[in-house]
Amino acid sequence: MIRDSLILAKRTVTKMFRNPEQFVDVTVQPIIMTVIFVFIFGGAIAGSTGKYVEFALPGIIVQTIMFTSLTIGVNLNTDIQKGVFDRFRSLPIARSAPLFGAVLGDIVRHSIAITVTLVFGAIIGFEFVTPWWHVALAIVLIIGFAVSLCWVSVLIGMLARSSGAVQGISFLIVFPLTFGSSTFVPASTLPTWLQGWVSINPVTHVIESMRGLLTGNTGVVGDTLTGQVLWVIASCVALVAIFFPLATWAYRRKI
Amino acid sequence: MTKAIEAHGLTKRFGKTQALAGIDLEVDEGRVLGVLGPNGAGKTTAVRILATLLKPDSGTALVSGRDVVHQAKEVRRTIGLTGQYASVDEDLTGVQNLVMIGQLLDLSTKQAKVRADELLAEFDLTDAGRRLTKTYSGGMRRRLDLAASLIGRPDVVFLDEPTTGLDPAKRDDVWGMIRMLVKQGTTVLLTTQYLEEADALANEITVIDHGKVIAHDTPQGLKRQLGGQTLDVRAASPADLPHIRELLVSVGTREPEQPSPDQLSVPVRDDGALTTVVAALAQEKISVAELSLRLPSLDEVFYSLTGKTVSEEGAA
């Protein structure tokens, strides 16, 4: 089953390099987002682009990964529509292998996106001031969050009729989560009612953890770094506890 | 002889549609069964159950002596499936598609590559092997799909409408490949909408409609039941039609039909009818635009077996 999952993960990765849209998602898109936010809005928001890149880069990584983690539902839905899954199902492999293969393949995509964003950030002036293991923990944390979140996408992918619908529903969920957070601006600059949402939005805690681990600055929402990280771990556990059983139930029903 | 496929009383319901209403299918090892029926007859559902993709509501099915529900994994080791829609991955090359499936069938990467090359050569796809399959033509995809289902050297191969949508030359290619497969001893269950295809490839034909078996026979037996071949005559001048009709009545097994304004067709008992008609036409100096002997169409098969045409059946 592990070997089968790896073979199928390789398929996901190969397909990503073949499919310009998906490749752009994890390479060009984070770079464009960084350029737009840092150079266009950076001066206005933080006074200088140099200051803003420190603030925005962790958030851009989180946003990129959130969008990337939702393609799994679109891909699974397409595979089912096109009959590729019928082929897998007629083979003597574990029923869960295509699913885990897709998740493993996505971890590779996340790693590419994170690397691209960090390297590009370093080029335009992002300074790594925290110990290396903080950076490593940040990467593990965001990938862990993505893998927990992908079950929502799997569930949508199994229930929606078309891959277009999966995409639409996913965006509807991701936009308020990413923009209704401290991704691009400090939470303290937001109206009070919005601050209420931002402080309970798990994505805010992911971003604050990333910011703390990558830049050493924390406490925008008022928690310590450890507190933020524990919040993220708790959200991951909650996401998996709710959506993993639902997603695998929907998957088994379809497969 | 051992049975490669043995299904009894299979039923399957999707919501309000009774896709299968208790069908029996049997195929001896190394033989070809043609399952003939119109769209929506339950052919694909039956294949999906036998290939372990769907569970029947009731009934039992054994493939290579193993139960498709309780021994699904063992069944999957012995079968190959080619669906109605070519289920190859469009973003991978032909080679990548085949190697991946080979690996999933527990071949080493090296063995999988060797097997992929073998099959590509056999299916005349060697040159296209390194291209993405989304650039393939319909016929090439169908061939790759067929190749993909043969990687594990299956004992039983399911072909769900393997030639639907292919032009006649491509169809002949696929037929050739199916014959090659049978020569190697593989058991084949093939679904089709064309009596001609079942007749060309199958040892036995099961006709299904509305999820039920309505006939089962050898191709010869079935053709005999259906009144053999059909003679089509297209008149050069409509004025001759009554004359031609009289002639056809004398050789036909049924009242001639008029499928289009200048055409008459009638089922005939034996091939000799063609010569008789040609001689009579020559004698009476009636010129015709077209004269041919063909197997009955699916519509005519159904008319003969059920007394209704496919469209009437659908409306019923």
Interface residues (C-beta under 8 A of the other chain):
Chain A: R3 D4 I7 L8 K10 R11 T14 K15 R18 N19 K82 G83 V84 D86 R87 F88 R89 S90 L91 P92 I93 A97
Chain B: R48 A51 T52 L53 K73 E74 R76 R77 I79 G80 L81 G83 Y85 A86 S87 V88 D89 E90 D91 L92 Q96 M100 I101 Q103 L104 L105 L132 A148 S149 G152
